[in-house]
Amino acid sequence: MSSHSHRNIGKRDRGLRIFAGLGWTLLLAAAARADINLEWRPVMQTHPVGATLRVGLYAVSDSAEDQYLAAVDVIFAWSPTHVRLLGNDDAGSPGWLYSGFPDDPYQLNESNPPQDGDGLYNALANFGEPVAATPEGTLLTTFEFLALADTPATILDILEEAGNPPGETVVYDAFIPNLDVTGTLGSAQFSIGPYDCGWVESTKLKYRYRANKLVYRFQLIPGIRRDWKVTGQLVGPDRTEVKSRRTSNRGRKRLKFDSQGPGLYTCAILEVEDPTGQRVCVGYFGEKQLVLP
């Protein structure tokens, strides 16, 4: 065999070794790449019937660094008995080329938006503009549901797969075509109806003689916003109910009632309404009594 042939074989061997090395490098890079988790983040946990539930869908890097995605297919499920899907709101999102509920081959989106309890959401990044999933979480879109019926708990899930034929939830890498970088899939839980708020930390009744007022003091845990209206019901000596609007100072609430004179007073109920007048929840305290001489 000539030296020329040996040189050609050597070049081929080196080429194969280089190609194999590049292949292993790509595989190792893919293996080392961290995943992108999908999470639901509700704006509120408790809603009255007729209110709109808003739930943010977030992409979260599971490492300390930003990771980049090109698209997402998200299969999700909910209880159509308790909530109705209204659509999605892209305010605050990365600015997608497409974001919505497409016609799909898995028979998930029977309408737009789907109404039967499961569906497929799809988002596509603009060409040359990958979307960063940060460790803190990047808002992809906000789902909106209508609260239909009282329930102490209804669940919104992200499914690994569903449909016929089965489709999958996938987060697509921004740089390696069709690389699945899906991490963990989250769920969210809500309550619908006037349930116990669970936010009363301390209560007491105090009588102010000069002002001729009964003052009912209580404190709220974080989550009850300062612009919400809190109404108390006081039962006086003649068994009539007196209502008073709230005052607010950094979450500390104080209700003032006009005194009806000596006798037994019972403060039993508080109601919370949002700025639109929707009742958020009700707190029942049993009998918190004060006897005035």
N, C-alpha and C positions, 0 to 999 in steps of 0.2 A: 504494500500500500504506500502511495506517495506521501511525502510530507505535506503536500497541498491538501490531500484528503484528511490527514490527521488534523490540520488546522481547521478545516470546515467542521469536523466532528466536535472539536473542542469548542468552536463558536456555538454550535447547536447546544452542547451541554451547558455552557455558560448561560445561553439564552433560556434554557429550561429551568436552570437554577434560579435565575433572576425572576422569571415568570412565577415559579413556585413561591419564591420569597415574597413577591408582591401579593400573591394570593393569601399566604399566611398573614401578611401584614394587614390586609383588609379584613380577614376573619378575626384576627386579634383585636383590631380596632372596633369592629362591630361588637365583639364579646365584651370589650371594656366599656362600651358606651352605656351610660346609665339610662334608666327608663323615664317615661313621662306619665305621671299618675293623672287620673281624671277624678274630680271631686265636685259634689254639689255643695253650694253654700247658700242656705236660705237667707233672705232678707229679714224675715220674721218667722218664729216657730208656731205662733198661735194666730188663727184668723177666724173671724165670724163668717157664717154662711153669707154668700154673696160678695165676699171680698176677693181681690185678686192676689194670688200667691205668686211671689217672684223668687226665682231660684237661679243663682248664678252657676254656670258650668265653668269650672276652672281646670286649666292644665298646669300641673305642678312638677317641676324638676325634682327628682329624688336624690339629686346630688347638690353640692354647694354652688354649682355653676349653672348658668342658663343653658338650656338645651333648645334646639330649634326643630320645628315641625313644619311640614308642608300642607298637611290635611288631616282631618279626623273623620272617622265614621263612628257614631255613638248610637248604640242600640239601648233604648231606655224603656222602662215600664212603670205604670202607675195604676191606681184604682179608679176606673171611670165612674164608680158609684159615688165617690167622694169628691173628685175634682175633674174638671174638663180642661183639656189643653186648648189655650187660646192662640198660642204662637210663640215667637221668640223676638226679643228686642236686642239689637246689636249695639245699642249705645254703650260706649266705653270699651268696645271690643277692638281687636287689632285692625279692623277694616278689611273684611274678607272680599275675595273675588266672588264667592258664593257662600251663603249661610242660610240653611233652611232644611226643609223636609222634602227630599226629591222623590220622583218616581223611582222605585227600587225593584230589583229582581227577586227580592226575598218576601214579597207580599206583606210587608210591614206597614207601609204608608198607604192605607186604603183611601185616604183623603189628605188634604193639605189645609191645616195640620191634621195628623191622625187623631182619631177619637176613640178607638176600641181598646186602649189600655197598653199598647206597645207601639213603638215607632223607631224610625231611623233619622237621626240628625246628621247632616254632612256640612263641613266647612272646608273651603279651599283657599289657600293663601294666594295673594297676587304673585304673578311670575317675577322671580328674582327678589321677592320680599318675604323670606321665611319668618315665621312667628316664634318669638322667644317664649319658652315656658320657664318662668323664674322659680327659684326655690320658694318664694312667698306665694306664688300662684298667679297665673295670667287669666283674666276673664275672657272666655271665648264667646259667650253669649248669655242672655238671661231668658230663661223659660218663664212663661206666664200661664197660670192655671186659674180657673174660676172655682171657688169653694162651693160645693153643692150640698153637702149634708154633714151634720154633726158627727164627729168621731174623735175619740181620744188619741188615735194614732193612725195616720196613713203614710205609706212609704213610697218614695220615689227611688227607683233602682237604675243602675247602669248594668246591663247584662253582657256577659262574655259573648254569647251568641243567641240567636233566635231567628225565626222565620222559616219559610219553606220555598226553596232549599235554605239551609241555615246560612245566615250572614254573621259576621263577627264585628265586634267593636275593635277598631284599629286606630292607633296614632302613627302617622307616617313620618319617617325621618325626612329632614329638609335636604340632606346632601347625598344620601345613598338611595336610589330609586326603590320604592316598594319595601324598604326596610321597616319592619314592625317594631316600634319602640314603646309599645303599650305597657304601662306599669299596673298599679293597683286600680281598682274601680270602686268608686264610692257609692253611698246611698244617703238619703236624707229622710227625716221623719217630721211630720207636722201634726198639730191638733187643730180641729175645726169645731167652733162653737164656744159658748160662754162657760169655759171650764175654770176651775180654781186657778187664779193667776199664779199662785205660789211665790208672790213677791213681798208678802208682808213679813217684816222682820221683827217689828215691835209695835205695840199699840198701847195707847192709854188715853183716858179722858181727863180733861182738866177744866175746872170751872174758874172763870175770871169774873169776879163780882162787879168790878167797876164797869167793864164793857158789857156786862149782862150777856155774855156769850159762853157757849160751851165750845171748847177747842179740842178737836180730836187729832192727835198727832200719830203719824206712822212714817215708816221709812221704806223706800223701794230699793230692791237690788238692781244692778245694771240691766238695762233692756227696756225699761219703761221710760219713754222719751219725755223730755220736758214740755213738748208742745202738745202732749196728749191731755185730754180733760179727764179728771178724776171726780166722780160724784159720790157723795156719801148719803146714806139714808139713816136718819135718826128717828127713833120712836120715842115720843114724849109721854108725859103723864096721862094725856087724854087719848093715847094710842094713835095719834096722827103721825104721819111721816113728814119729816122736814128734809129738804135736799139742799146741798151747798156745793158750790164749785170749789175747785182746789186752788191753793197757792203753791208755788214751787220755789225751791232754792237748792240747786245741786242734788236733786233726787229726794230731798226731805220734803214731805208733804204735810200740809196742815189744813184741816177743814174747820170752818167756823159755823156754828149753828146759833140761831136766836134761842135764848132760854125761854121756856114756857112757865117758869116759876118752879116752886118746890115739887119734888116727886122723883120717880124713877125714870131714868133715861137709858135707852139701849141703842148703841150703834152697832148695826148688824151687817150691813152690806156696803160694799164699794163696787162701783162700776168704772171701767176704763174705756174711753172712746178715743179714736184717732182724730186728726183734724178734719176728716171728711164726715164725721159723725158715726162711723162704723164702730159697733161695740167690739172691743178686743177681748175682754175677759171680765169675770166677776169674782170678787173675793168674798167669801162668807166667813164671818168671825164668830158665829154663835152669838152669845150675849156678852157684850162688853158693857158693863153697867156702871152707872154713877148715880148715887142718891144725893139729891140736893135738899138741904134742910129748909 
